[in-house]
Amino acid sequence: MNTELSALIVDDEQLARDLIRLHLRQAKNVEVVGECNNGFEALDLILRKQPDIVFLDIQMPGLTGLEMIERLQADVMPLIVFTTAYDEFAVEAFKINAVDYLMKPIEYERVEEALERAMERKRTADEVQDKSQLLKALRDKDNRRRPFYEDQPTANNGKLAVSDSGTTNLIPYDDIEWIDAAGDYMCVHTKKETYIVRSTMKDLEEKLSAPFFQRIHRSTLVNFNKITKIEKLTKGEALLYTEEGASLKVSRNYRSCLERWQ
């Protein structure tokens, strides 16, 4: 097997580690290089094994997953996939650039999605996160926090309305660069902020009915007015580059969205 990702599993529950290990064995091009049951041992294993990706439980006794990241002395950070039984940490997890956020009990399909996101980051040279950038995001998360919206977002007069407890944020279509999905969560990326909403891609795609919003992947919706460059890859795939420098993969199943530029 040509291994593309090396993985480390960190969870204080044996059954949780067993389940993740089982899922990873079913996946292609992934090798589990270690596992441990606490954050302190994880600090040592990450330095010694240098895994590409860490499946990290957020709530562990002694040292939580978030605290472990703060203490990590590695200059280059692995990709992080948080695992937890609680969804209250979702905003914090995405704010510090986590690849994904998996709810327990973890299903194989969600692990597969997380691995796909990780491999895409790695292939586009965005697989590692500079430690200072990651920790700055972690320290600043309270200053930049947005509510975790439970209500479904709606579109109105060229704006996406995201409501929470009587307060509505109106996001102009033109401010939205791209949207990606992670399970039941949607990340709406604008120039200044990322909004975490509970919705589905289908619902958002229907609400953002403007023609310049196009699906480029089963989990990605893009505002083509924000695209500055298109790079063709093999097998009918391509990379799109946004004004803010994000690189987004167009899967071959959605390549028809590029026909007007060919």
Secondary structure by P-SEA (a helix, b strand, c coil): ccccbbbbbbcccaaaaaaaaaaaaaccccccccccccaaaaaaaaaaacccccccccccccccaaaaaaacccccccbbbbbcccccaaaaaaaacccccccccccaaaaaaaaaaaaaaaaaccccccaaaaaaaaaacccccccccccbbbbcccbbbbbcccbbbbbbcccccbbbbcccbbbbbcccbbbbbbccaaaaaaaacccccccccccbbbcccccccccccccccbbbbcccbbbbbbcccccccccccc
